[in-house]
Amino acid sequence: MTQRSGQRVDHEPHAARRLIVTSDDFGAAIAVNEAVERAHRHGILTAASLMVSGDAAADAVERAKAMPKLGVGLHLVLVEGRPTLPAEQVPDLVDATGLFRADMVRAGITIFAKPAARRQLLAEVEAQFAAFAATGLPLDHVNAHKHFHLHPTIASAILRVGPRYGMKSVRAPIEPRDVLAQIEPAANGVDVARLWALLVRRRMRAAGMTVPDQVFGLAWSGAMNAARMRALIARLPDGLTEIYTHPATDDHYPGHAPGYGYRDELAALIDPLAHEALLRERIRQGSFTDFA
């Protein structure tokens, strides 16, 4: 079966290669939400990770409810964003402006070393899961902004809270650099987060979570253009793969990351040649829920 909207491409005899294509930062801005809707309806996007306290979260939820085949997950924000709880309830997690700290190293040390910060972390994680549940959307997956869930204390909080809200799938960003090197030799570098990602995958799978075998998007974060997307599809390893992206209809929306090619990433997701590559390679596509 081939389905253009949402890009479910099913060829059961060749289901060894399975692919989820995700957009992070759903709800961050209208420009992101527009891109998610366009990439799902007219491209290869099958999942999106929702920032429940994002500036355009309500708009994202409204759009998601009109796209029932889009797998929507929780994009936990614990750095560089707005807390779901009032800032005075999470004082060790926020700066003087009431926003989460931007310094991940310092924030990570505080969360690990300070009992009060750990209690606040647990409360904030619970609040974000509860906010997602309040949308009425099924929970497709869980990950975190800047992959902060690789922090062992944050991973523990997610494992403590998530299953009560139906969490069944989690991202562990383990990127096969040998595949990237086949496309662009300079991309075969050292992934300093790999060890933490391997530990998270082991912990999550031990808890019964579905975790992709490999994830692409780390080395080319903000730079996943059409040529790279097509090359990845052509070299997709066996097993369950996630390719995560950051599409938007505007490269300079409020809160954008400097240097990110958001419109290029949208172009990669709606590229007809990418869809043709999925058909040619006979890759089965879907959301996390489809493969859980």
PAROLUM-539901 format. One record per residue (C-alpha): residue number from 1; residue in one letter; chain; z, y, x. Coordinates in Angstrom, 2 decimals. Example, Ala and Ser with C-alpha at 12.3 -4.5 7.8 and 13.67 -1.06 7.14 Angstrom:
site drenvex = 1	fipa = A	dogu = A	up = 7.80	north = -4.50	east = 12.30
site drenvex = 2	fipa = S	dogu = A	up = 7.14	north = -1.06	east = 13.67
END
This chain:
site drenvex = 1	fipa = M	dogu = A	up = 0.00	north = 0.00	east = 0.00
site drenvex = 2	fipa = T	dogu = A	up = -0.83	north = 3.52	east = 1.22
site drenvex = 3	fipa = Q	dogu = A	up = 0.71	north = 6.57	east = -0.41
site drenvex = 4	fipa = R	dogu = A	up = -0.38	north = 10.03	east = 0.68
site drenvex = 5	fipa = S	dogu = A	up = 2.53	north = 12.06	east = -0.74
site drenvex = 6	fipa = G	dogu = A	up = 5.51	north = 11.50	east = 1.52
site drenvex = 7	fipa = Q	dogu = A	up = 3.36	north = 9.32	east = 3.74
site drenvex = 8	fipa = R	dogu = A	up = 4.68	north = 5.86	east = 2.93
site drenvex = 9	fipa = V	dogu = A	up = 2.26	north = 3.70	east = 4.90
site drenvex = 10	fipa = D	dogu = A	up = 3.12	north = 0.05	east = 4.24
site drenvex = 11	fipa = H	dogu = A	up = 1.33	north = -2.90	east = 5.78
site drenvex = 12	fipa = E	dogu = A	up = 3.84	north = -5.72	east = 5.50
site drenvex = 13	fipa = P	dogu = A	up = 2.21	north = -8.16	east = 7.98
site drenvex = 14	fipa = H	dogu = A	up = 2.56	north = -5.46	east = 10.67
site drenvex = 15	fipa = A	dogu = A	up = 6.05	north = -4.20	east = 9.81
site drenvex = 16	fipa = A	dogu = A	up = 7.35	north = -4.68	east = 13.37
site drenvex = 17	fipa = R	dogu = A	up = 6.67	north = -0.99	east = 13.98
site drenvex = 18	fipa = R	dogu = A	up = 8.55	north = 1.14	east = 11.47
site drenvex = 19	fipa = L	dogu = A	up = 8.71	north = 4.93	east = 11.59
site drenvex = 20	fipa = I	dogu = A	up = 10.87	north = 7.67	east = 10.11
site drenvex = 21	fipa = V	dogu = A	up = 9.71	north = 11.26	east = 10.64
site drenvex = 22	fipa = T	dogu = A	up = 12.53	north = 13.74	east = 10.11
site drenvex = 23	fipa = S	dogu = A	up = 12.95	north = 17.50	east = 9.96
site drenvex = 24	fipa = D	dogu = A	up = 16.27	north = 18.89	east = 11.13
site drenvex = 25	fipa = D	dogu = A	up = 17.77	north = 22.19	east = 9.92
site drenvex = 26	fipa = F	dogu = A	up = 16.73	north = 21.79	east = 6.27
site drenvex = 27	fipa = G	dogu = A	up = 18.46	north = 24.64	east = 4.46
site drenvex = 28	fipa = A	dogu = A	up = 18.68	north = 26.93	east = 7.48
site drenvex = 29	fipa = A	dogu = A	up = 16.07	north = 29.33	east = 6.08
site drenvex = 30	fipa = I	dogu = A	up = 13.37	north = 29.56	east = 3.42
site drenvex = 31	fipa = A	dogu = A	up = 10.75	north = 29.25	east = 6.18
site drenvex = 32	fipa = V	dogu = A	up = 12.19	north = 25.86	east = 7.14
site drenvex = 33	fipa = N	dogu = A	up = 12.38	north = 24.68	east = 3.54
site drenvex = 34	fipa = E	dogu = A	up = 8.77	north = 25.70	east = 2.89
site drenvex = 35	fipa = A	dogu = A	up = 7.67	north = 23.72	east = 5.92
site drenvex = 36	fipa = V	dogu = A	up = 9.67	north = 20.64	east = 4.89
site drenvex = 37	fipa = E	dogu = A	up = 8.09	north = 20.65	east = 1.43
site drenvex = 38	fipa = R	dogu = A	up = 4.59	north = 21.12	east = 2.80
site drenvex = 39	fipa = A	dogu = A	up = 5.03	north = 18.46	east = 5.50
site drenvex = 40	fipa = H	dogu = A	up = 6.35	north = 15.93	east = 2.99
site drenvex = 41	fipa = R	dogu = A	up = 3.82	north = 16.58	east = 0.23
site drenvex = 42	fipa = H	dogu = A	up = 0.79	north = 16.93	east = 2.51
site drenvex = 43	fipa = G	dogu = A	up = 1.82	north = 15.34	east = 5.79
site drenvex = 44	fipa = I	dogu = A	up = 3.79	north = 12.57	east = 7.43
site drenvex = 45	fipa = L	dogu = A	up = 7.37	north = 13.83	east = 6.94
site drenvex = 46	fipa = T	dogu = A	up = 9.62	north = 11.26	east = 5.23
site drenvex = 47	fipa = A	dogu = A	up = 13.15	north = 12.63	east = 5.79
site drenvex = 48	fipa = A	dogu = A	up = 15.05	north = 15.89	east = 6.23
site drenvex = 49	fipa = S	dogu = A	up = 18.57	north = 16.66	east = 7.42
site drenvex = 50	fipa = L	dogu = A	up = 20.39	north = 19.23	east = 5.28
site drenvex = 51	fipa = M	dogu = A	up = 22.69	north = 21.97	east = 6.58
site drenvex = 52	fipa = V	dogu = A	up = 25.02	north = 22.22	east = 3.59
site drenvex = 53	fipa = S	dogu = A	up = 26.26	north = 25.68	east = 4.62
site drenvex = 54	fipa = G	dogu = A	up = 22.87	north = 26.99	east = 5.68
site drenvex = 55	fipa = D	dogu = A	up = 21.64	north = 30.32	east = 4.35
site drenvex = 56	fipa = A	dogu = A	up = 18.99	north = 28.57	east = 2.24
site drenvex = 57	fipa = A	dogu = A	up = 20.86	north = 25.36	east = 1.38
site drenvex = 58	fipa = A	dogu = A	up = 20.65	north = 25.89	east = -2.39
site drenvex = 59	fipa = D	dogu = A	up = 16.88	north = 26.37	east = -2.15
site drenvex = 60	fipa = A	dogu = A	up = 16.60	north = 23.22	east = -0.03
site drenvex = 61	fipa = V	dogu = A	up = 18.50	north = 21.18	east = -2.60
site drenvex = 62	fipa = E	dogu = A	up = 16.30	north = 22.47	east = -5.42
site drenvex = 63	fipa = R	dogu = A	up = 13.16	north = 21.52	east = -3.50
site drenvex = 64	fipa = A	dogu = A	up = 14.58	north = 18.11	east = -2.53
site drenvex = 65	fipa = K	dogu = A	up = 15.28	north = 17.23	east = -6.15
site drenvex = 66	fipa = A	dogu = A	up = 11.57	north = 17.75	east = -6.87
site drenvex = 67	fipa = M	dogu = A	up = 10.67	north = 15.38	east = -4.01
site drenvex = 68	fipa = P	dogu = A	up = 12.52	north = 12.13	east = -4.81
site drenvex = 69	fipa = K	dogu = A	up = 10.77	north = 10.17	east = -2.06
site drenvex = 70	fipa = L	dogu = A	up = 12.07	north = 12.52	east = 0.64
site drenvex = 71	fipa = G	dogu = A	up = 15.12	north = 10.97	east = 2.30
site drenvex = 72	fipa = V	dogu = A	up = 17.69	north = 13.77	east = 2.59
site drenvex = 73	fipa = G	dogu = A	up = 20.60	north = 13.35	east = 4.97
site drenvex = 74	fipa = L	dogu = A	up = 23.53	north = 15.41	east = 6.19
site drenvex = 75	fipa = H	dogu = A	up = 23.00	north = 17.57	east = 9.28
site drenvex = 76	fipa = L	dogu = A	up = 26.62	north = 18.18	east = 10.25
site drenvex = 77	fipa = V	dogu = A	up = 27.06	north = 21.63	east = 11.79
site drenvex = 78	fipa = L	dogu = A	up = 30.05	north = 22.04	east = 14.11
site drenvex = 79	fipa = V	dogu = A	up = 28.54	north = 24.45	east = 16.62
site drenvex = 80	fipa = E	dogu = A	up = 26.40	north = 27.59	east = 16.23
site drenvex = 81	fipa = G	dogu = A	up = 26.75	north = 27.87	east = 12.49
site drenvex = 82	fipa = R	dogu = A	up = 28.97	north = 28.70	east = 9.53
site drenvex = 83	fipa = P	dogu = A	up = 31.84	north = 26.39	east = 8.59
site drenvex = 84	fipa = T	dogu = A	up = 32.02	north = 25.01	east = 5.08
site drenvex = 85	fipa = L	dogu = A	up = 35.76	north = 25.59	east = 4.95
site drenvex = 86	fipa = P	dogu = A	up = 37.14	north = 29.14	east = 5.17
site drenvex = 87	fipa = A	dogu = A	up = 37.34	north = 30.20	east = 8.81
site drenvex = 88	fipa = E	dogu = A	up = 41.12	north = 30.60	east = 8.62
site drenvex = 89	fipa = Q	dogu = A	up = 41.40	north = 26.86	east = 7.90
site drenvex = 90	fipa = V	dogu = A	up = 39.55	north = 25.93	east = 11.10
site drenvex = 91	fipa = P	dogu = A	up = 40.74	north = 28.58	east = 13.59
site drenvex = 92	fipa = D	dogu = A	up = 40.35	north = 26.36	east = 16.65
site drenvex = 93	fipa = L	dogu = A	up = 36.71	north = 25.63	east = 15.83
site drenvex = 94	fipa = V	dogu = A	up = 35.47	north = 29.20	east = 15.28
site drenvex = 95	fipa = D	dogu = A	up = 35.15	north = 32.43	east = 17.24
site drenvex = 96	fipa = A	dogu = A	up = 36.30	north = 35.94	east = 16.36
site drenvex = 97	fipa = T	dogu = A	up = 33.40	north = 36.33	east = 13.89
site drenvex = 98	fipa = G	dogu = A	up = 34.43	north = 33.25	east = 11.90
site drenvex = 99	fipa = L	dogu = A	up = 31.41	north = 31.22	east = 13.04
site drenvex = 100	fipa = F	dogu = A	up = 31.49	north = 27.99	east = 15.00
site drenvex = 101	fipa = R	dogu = A	up = 31.59	north = 28.47	east = 18.75
site drenvex = 102	fipa = A	dogu = A	up = 28.32	north = 28.51	east = 20.66
site drenvex = 103	fipa = D	dogu = A	up = 29.80	north = 26.99	east = 23.83
site drenvex = 104	fipa = M	dogu = A	up = 29.57	north = 23.24	east = 23.18
site drenvex = 105	fipa = V	dogu = A	up = 31.40	north = 22.26	east = 26.37
site drenvex = 106	fipa = R	dogu = A	up = 34.39	north = 24.44	east = 25.60
site drenvex = 107	fipa = A	dogu = A	up = 34.38	north = 23.42	east = 21.95
site drenvex = 108	fipa = G	dogu = A	up = 34.19	north = 19.75	east = 22.93
site drenvex = 109	fipa = I	dogu = A	up = 37.15	north = 20.05	east = 25.27
site drenvex = 110	fipa = T	dogu = A	up = 39.21	north = 21.80	east = 22.59
site drenvex = 111	fipa = I	dogu = A	up = 38.40	north = 19.11	east = 20.00
site drenvex = 112	fipa = F	dogu = A	up = 39.29	north = 16.35	east = 22.44
site drenvex = 113	fipa = A	dogu = A	up = 42.48	north = 17.86	east = 23.84
site drenvex = 114	fipa = K	dogu = A	up = 44.12	north = 19.73	east = 20.95
site drenvex = 115	fipa = P	dogu = A	up = 45.63	north = 17.79	east = 18.02
site drenvex = 116	fipa = A	dogu = A	up = 45.36	north = 20.79	east = 15.68
site drenvex = 117	fipa = A	dogu = A	up = 41.65	north = 21.10	east = 16.47
site drenvex = 118	fipa = R	dogu = A	up = 41.15	north = 17.41	east = 15.71
site drenvex = 119	fipa = R	dogu = A	up = 42.83	north = 17.82	east = 12.32
site drenvex = 120	fipa = Q	dogu = A	up = 40.63	north = 20.83	east = 11.58
site drenvex = 121	fipa = L	dogu = A	up = 37.55	north = 18.88	east = 12.68
site drenvex = 122	fipa = L	dogu = A	up = 38.38	north = 16.06	east = 10.30
site drenvex = 123	fipa = A	dogu = A	up = 38.90	north = 18.50	east = 7.43
site drenvex = 124	fipa = E	dogu = A	up = 35.59	north = 20.26	east = 8.14
site drenvex = 125	fipa = V	dogu = A	up = 33.66	north = 16.99	east = 8.40
site drenvex = 126	fipa = E	dogu = A	up = 35.18	north = 15.93	east = 5.07
site drenvex = 127	fipa = A	dogu = A	up = 34.21	north = 19.27	east = 3.52
site drenvex = 128	fipa = Q	dogu = A	up = 30.59	north = 18.94	east = 4.63
site drenvex = 129	fipa = F	dogu = A	up = 30.31	north = 15.39	east = 3.30
site drenvex = 130	fipa = A	dogu = A	up = 31.87	north = 16.54	east = 0.03
site drenvex = 131	fipa = A	dogu = A	up = 29.45	north = 19.48	east = -0.18
site drenvex = 132	fipa = F	dogu = A	up = 26.53	north = 17.12	east = 0.28
site drenvex = 133	fipa = A	dogu = A	up = 27.89	north = 14.79	east = -2.40
site drenvex = 134	fipa = A	dogu = A	up = 28.17	north = 17.77	east = -4.76
site drenvex = 135	fipa = T	dogu = A	up = 24.40	north = 18.28	east = -4.56
site drenvex = 136	fipa = G	dogu = A	up = 23.85	north = 14.98	east = -6.35
site drenvex = 137	fipa = L	dogu = A	up = 21.30	north = 13.90	east = -3.74
site drenvex = 138	fipa = P	dogu = A	up = 21.52	north = 10.34	east = -2.38
site drenvex = 139	fipa = L	dogu = A	up = 22.76	north = 10.36	east = 1.23
site drenvex = 140	fipa = D	dogu = A	up = 19.89	north = 9.01	east = 3.33
site drenvex = 141	fipa = H	dogu = A	up = 21.37	north = 9.48	east = 6.82
site drenvex = 142	fipa = V	dogu = A	up = 23.75	north = 11.48	east = 8.98
site drenvex = 143	fipa = N	dogu = A	up = 23.31	north = 13.35	east = 12.27
site drenvex = 144	fipa = A	dogu = A	up = 24.65	north = 16.56	east = 13.78
site drenvex = 145	fipa = H	dogu = A	up = 23.31	north = 19.91	east = 14.91
site drenvex = 146	fipa = K	dogu = A	up = 22.69	north = 19.85	east = 18.68
site drenvex = 147	fipa = H	dogu = A	up = 23.60	north = 16.13	east = 18.51
site drenvex = 148	fipa = F	dogu = A	up = 27.27	north = 17.06	east = 18.70
site drenvex = 149	fipa = H	dogu = A	up = 28.09	north = 13.71	east = 17.04
site drenvex = 150	fipa = L	dogu = A	up = 27.68	north = 12.16	east = 20.50
site drenvex = 151	fipa = H	dogu = A	up = 31.15	north = 13.58	east = 21.23
site drenvex = 152	fipa = P	dogu = A	up = 33.46	north = 10.56	east = 20.80
site drenvex = 153	fipa = T	dogu = A	up = 36.04	north = 12.47	east = 18.75
site drenvex = 154	fipa = I	dogu = A	up = 33.37	north = 13.77	east = 16.38
site drenvex = 155	fipa = A	dogu = A	up = 31.83	north = 10.29	east = 16.11
site drenvex = 156	fipa = S	dogu = A	up = 35.28	north = 8.96	east = 15.18
site drenvex = 157	fipa = A	dogu = A	up = 35.65	north = 11.61	east = 12.47
site drenvex = 158	fipa = I	dogu = A	up = 32.25	north = 10.74	east = 11.04
site drenvex = 159	fipa = L	dogu = A	up = 33.09	north = 7.04	east = 10.99
site drenvex = 160	fipa = R	dogu = A	up = 36.39	north = 7.78	east = 9.27
site drenvex = 161	fipa = V	dogu = A	up = 34.90	north = 9.99	east = 6.57
site drenvex = 162	fipa = G	dogu = A	up = 31.25	north = 8.99	east = 6.17
site drenvex = 163	fipa = P	dogu = A	up = 31.51	north = 5.49	east = 4.66
site drenvex = 164	fipa = R	dogu = A	up = 33.54	north = 6.88	east = 1.74
site drenvex = 165	fipa = Y	dogu = A	up = 30.53	north = 9.07	east = 0.89
site drenvex = 166	fipa = G	dogu = A	up = 27.96	north = 6.30	east = 1.19
site drenvex = 167	fipa = M	dogu = A	up = 26.90	north = 6.80	east = 4.82
site drenvex = 168	fipa = K	dogu = A	up = 24.69	north = 3.90	east = 5.88
site drenvex = 169	fipa = S	dogu = A	up = 22.43	north = 5.33	east = 8.61
site drenvex = 170	fipa = V	dogu = A	up = 23.04	north = 7.49	east = 11.69
site drenvex = 171	fipa = R	dogu = A	up = 20.85	north = 8.86	east = 14.48
site drenvex = 172	fipa = A	dogu = A	up = 21.59	north = 8.01	east = 18.12
site drenvex = 173	fipa = P	dogu = A	up = 19.07	north = 9.99	east = 20.23
site drenvex = 174	fipa = I	dogu = A	up = 17.98	north = 7.33	east = 22.71
site drenvex = 175	fipa = E	dogu = A	up = 14.54	north = 8.39	east = 23.90
site drenvex = 176	fipa = P	dogu = A	up = 12.33	north = 5.99	east = 25.91
site drenvex = 177	fipa = R	dogu = A	up = 11.23	north = 8.24	east = 28.74
site drenvex = 178	fipa = D	dogu = A	up = 8.71	north = 5.65	east = 29.94
site drenvex = 179	fipa = V	dogu = A	up = 6.74	north = 6.23	east = 26.73
site drenvex = 180	fipa = L	dogu = A	up = 6.82	north = 10.00	east = 27.28
site drenvex = 181	fipa = A	dogu = A	up = 5.64	north = 9.52	east = 30.86
site drenvex = 182	fipa = Q	dogu = A	up = 2.56	north = 7.68	east = 29.60
site drenvex = 183	fipa = I	dogu = A	up = 1.66	north = 10.85	east = 27.72
site drenvex = 184	fipa = E	dogu = A	up = 2.86	north = 13.49	east = 30.18
site drenvex = 185	fipa = P	dogu = A	up = 4.16	north = 12.19	east = 33.53
site drenvex = 186	fipa = A	dogu = A	up = 6.40	north = 15.22	east = 34.05
site drenvex = 187	fipa = A	dogu = A	up = 8.34	north = 14.29	east = 30.91
site drenvex = 188	fipa = N	dogu = A	up = 9.94	north = 11.26	east = 32.58
site drenvex = 189	fipa = G	dogu = A	up = 13.21	north = 12.92	east = 33.59
site drenvex = 190	fipa = V	dogu = A	up = 16.92	north = 12.17	east = 33.49
site drenvex = 191	fipa = D	dogu = A	up = 18.53	north = 12.11	east = 30.05
site drenvex = 192	fipa = V	dogu = A	up = 22.14	north = 13.10	east = 30.67
site drenvex = 193	fipa = A	dogu = A	up = 23.15	north = 12.35	east = 27.05
site drenvex = 194	fipa = R	dogu = A	up = 21.76	north = 8.81	east = 27.10
site drenvex = 195	fipa = L	dogu = A	up = 25.07	north = 7.10	east = 27.90
site drenvex = 196	fipa = W	dogu = A	up = 26.84	north = 8.88	east = 25.06
site drenvex = 197	fipa = A	dogu = A	up = 23.99	north = 8.03	east = 22.70
site drenvex = 198	fipa = L	dogu = A	up = 24.16	north = 4.34	east = 23.67
site drenvex = 199	fipa = L	dogu = A	up = 27.90	north = 4.35	east = 22.97
site drenvex = 200	fipa = V	dogu = A	up = 27.37	north = 6.00	east = 19.58
site drenvex = 201	fipa = R	dogu = A	up = 24.68	north = 3.47	east = 18.66
site drenvex = 202	fipa = R	dogu = A	up = 27.01	north = 0.60	east = 19.57
site drenvex = 203	fipa = R	dogu = A	up = 29.91	north = 2.06	east = 17.56
site drenvex = 204	fipa = M	dogu = A	up = 27.80	north = 2.88	east = 14.52
site drenvex = 205	fipa = R	dogu = A	up = 26.07	north = -0.50	east = 14.44
site drenvex = 206	fipa = A	dogu = A	up = 29.43	north = -2.25	east = 14.83
site drenvex = 207	fipa = A	dogu = A	up = 30.52	north = -0.35	east = 11.71
site drenvex = 208	fipa = G	dogu = A	up = 27.46	north = -1.63	east = 9.82
site drenvex = 209	fipa = M	dogu = A	up = 25.30	north = 1.49	east = 10.11
site drenvex = 210	fipa = T	dogu = A	up = 21.53	north = 1.40	east = 10.50
site drenvex = 211	fipa = V	dogu = A	up = 20.61	north = 3.17	east = 13.75
site drenvex = 212	fipa = P	dogu = A	up = 17.01	north = 3.53	east = 15.00
site drenvex = 213	fipa = D	dogu = A	up = 16.10	north = 1.56	east = 18.11
site drenvex = 214	fipa = Q	dogu = A	up = 14.57	north = 4.66	east = 19.66
site drenvex = 215	fipa = V	dogu = A	up = 14.29	north = 8.34	east = 18.82
site drenvex = 216	fipa = F	dogu = A	up = 11.68	north = 10.86	east = 19.96
site drenvex = 217	fipa = G	dogu = A	up = 12.06	north = 14.63	east = 19.85
site drenvex = 218	fipa = L	dogu = A	up = 14.70	north = 15.23	east = 22.50
site drenvex = 219	fipa = A	dogu = A	up = 12.48	north = 16.09	east = 25.49
site drenvex = 220	fipa = W	dogu = A	up = 10.02	north = 17.99	east = 23.31
site drenvex = 221	fipa = S	dogu = A	up = 12.53	north = 19.68	east = 21.01
site drenvex = 222	fipa = G	dogu = A	up = 10.79	north = 22.70	east = 19.56
site drenvex = 223	fipa = A	dogu = A	up = 7.54	north = 21.64	east = 21.21
site drenvex = 224	fipa = M	dogu = A	up = 6.34	north = 18.61	east = 19.22
site drenvex = 225	fipa = N	dogu = A	up = 2.72	north = 19.65	east = 18.81
site drenvex = 226	fipa = A	dogu = A	up = -0.12	north = 17.72	east = 17.18
site drenvex = 227	fipa = A	dogu = A	up = -1.41	north = 16.17	east = 20.41
site drenvex = 228	fipa = R	dogu = A	up = 2.05	north = 14.85	east = 21.32
site drenvex = 229	fipa = M	dogu = A	up = 2.63	north = 13.51	east = 17.82
site drenvex = 230	fipa = R	dogu = A	up = -0.66	north = 11.62	east = 17.81
site drenvex = 231	fipa = A	dogu = A	up = 0.03	north = 10.24	east = 21.30
site drenvex = 232	fipa = L	dogu = A	up = 3.49	north = 9.03	east = 20.26
site drenvex = 233	fipa = I	dogu = A	up = 2.12	north = 7.29	east = 17.19
site drenvex = 234	fipa = A	dogu = A	up = -0.48	north = 5.52	east = 19.32
site drenvex = 235	fipa = R	dogu = A	up = 2.25	north = 4.29	east = 21.71
site drenvex = 236	fipa = L	dogu = A	up = 5.02	north = 3.64	east = 19.21
site drenvex = 237	fipa = P	dogu = A	up = 7.30	north = 0.81	east = 20.40
site drenvex = 238	fipa = D	dogu = A	up = 8.26	north = -2.14	east = 18.22
site drenvex = 239	fipa = G	dogu = A	up = 11.33	north = -1.78	east = 16.05
site drenvex = 240	fipa = L	dogu = A	up = 12.63	north = 1.18	east = 14.06
site drenvex = 241	fipa = T	dogu = A	up = 11.68	north = 4.58	east = 15.48
site drenvex = 242	fipa = E	dogu = A	up = 12.66	north = 8.08	east = 14.40
site drenvex = 243	fipa = I	dogu = A	up = 10.66	north = 11.15	east = 15.42
site drenvex = 244	fipa = Y	dogu = A	up = 12.63	north = 14.29	east = 14.62
site drenvex = 245	fipa = T	dogu = A	up = 11.07	north = 17.74	east = 14.39
site drenvex = 246	fipa = H	dogu = A	up = 11.84	north = 21.40	east = 13.65
site drenvex = 247	fipa = P	dogu = A	up = 9.05	north = 22.75	east = 11.43
site drenvex = 248	fipa = A	dogu = A	up = 8.99	north = 26.20	east = 9.84
site drenvex = 249	fipa = T	dogu = A	up = 6.36	north = 28.53	east = 8.44
site drenvex = 250	fipa = D	dogu = A	up = 7.64	north = 31.38	east = 10.65
site drenvex = 251	fipa = D	dogu = A	up = 8.42	north = 31.17	east = 14.38
site drenvex = 252	fipa = H	dogu = A	up = 10.94	north = 34.03	east = 14.12
site drenvex = 253	fipa = Y	dogu = A	up = 12.96	north = 33.35	east = 10.98
site drenvex = 254	fipa = P	dogu = A	up = 16.60	north = 34.58	east = 11.03
site drenvex = 255	fipa = G	dogu = A	up = 18.56	north = 32.16	east = 13.19
site drenvex = 256	fipa = H	dogu = A	up = 15.54	north = 30.70	east = 14.98
site drenvex = 257	fipa = A	dogu = A	up = 15.89	north = 29.24	east = 18.48
site drenvex = 258	fipa = P	dogu = A	up = 14.02	north = 31.36	east = 21.05
site drenvex = 259	fipa = G	dogu = A	up = 10.95	north = 29.64	east = 22.41
site drenvex = 260	fipa = Y	dogu = A	up = 10.62	north = 27.05	east = 19.65
site drenvex = 261	fipa = G	dogu = A	up = 7.12	north = 26.50	east = 18.31
site drenvex = 262	fipa = Y	dogu = A	up = 8.11	north = 25.94	east = 14.68
site drenvex = 263	fipa = R	dogu = A	up = 4.62	north = 26.46	east = 13.29
site drenvex = 264	fipa = D	dogu = A	up = 3.15	north = 24.13	east = 15.90
site drenvex = 265	fipa = E	dogu = A	up = 5.60	north = 21.46	east = 14.77
site drenvex = 266	fipa = L	dogu = A	up = 4.56	north = 21.97	east = 11.16
site drenvex = 267	fipa = A	dogu = A	up = 0.93	north = 21.65	east = 12.25
site drenvex = 268	fipa = A	dogu = A	up = 1.78	north = 18.33	east = 13.93
site drenvex = 269	fipa = L	dogu = A	up = 3.26	north = 17.02	east = 10.69
site drenvex = 270	fipa = I	dogu = A	up = 0.28	north = 17.92	east = 8.52
site drenvex = 271	fipa = D	dogu = A	up = -2.37	north = 16.98	east = 11.09
site drenvex = 272	fipa = P	dogu = A	up = -4.88	north = 14.65	east = 9.36
site drenvex = 273	fipa = L	dogu = A	up = -5.42	north = 12.82	east = 12.65
site drenvex = 274	fipa = A	dogu = A	up = -1.72	north = 11.90	east = 12.75
site drenvex = 275	fipa = H	dogu = A	up = -2.06	north = 10.33	east = 9.32
site drenvex = 276	fipa = E	dogu = A	up = -5.18	north = 8.50	east = 10.43
site drenvex = 277	fipa = A	dogu = A	up = -3.31	north = 7.23	east = 13.50
site drenvex = 278	fipa = L	dogu = A	up = -0.58	north = 5.77	east = 11.28
site drenvex = 279	fipa = L	dogu = A	up = -3.20	north = 3.94	east = 9.23
site drenvex = 280	fipa = R	dogu = A	up = -5.09	north = 2.78	east = 12.31
site drenvex = 281	fipa = E	dogu = A	up = -1.96	north = 1.50	east = 14.02
site drenvex = 282	fipa = R	dogu = A	up = -0.75	north = -0.09	east = 10.78
site drenvex = 283	fipa = I	dogu = A	up = 2.72	north = 1.41	east = 11.08
site drenvex = 284	fipa = R	dogu = A	up = 5.12	north = 1.15	east = 8.17
site drenvex = 285	fipa = Q	dogu = A	up = 6.70	north = 4.50	east = 7.32
site drenvex = 286	fipa = G	dogu = A	up = 9.64	north = 5.52	east = 5.16
site drenvex = 287	fipa = S	dogu = A	up = 13.09	north = 7.07	east = 5.03
site drenvex = 288	fipa = F	dogu = A	up = 16.31	north = 5.66	east = 6.50
site drenvex = 289	fipa = T	dogu = A	up = 17.18	north = 4.23	east = 3.10
site drenvex = 290	fipa = D	dogu = A	up = 13.91	north = 2.31	east = 3.05
site drenvex = 291	fipa = F	dogu = A	up = 14.91	north = 0.52	east = 6.25
site drenvex = 292	fipa = A	dogu = A	up = 18.70	north = 0.28	east = 5.85
END
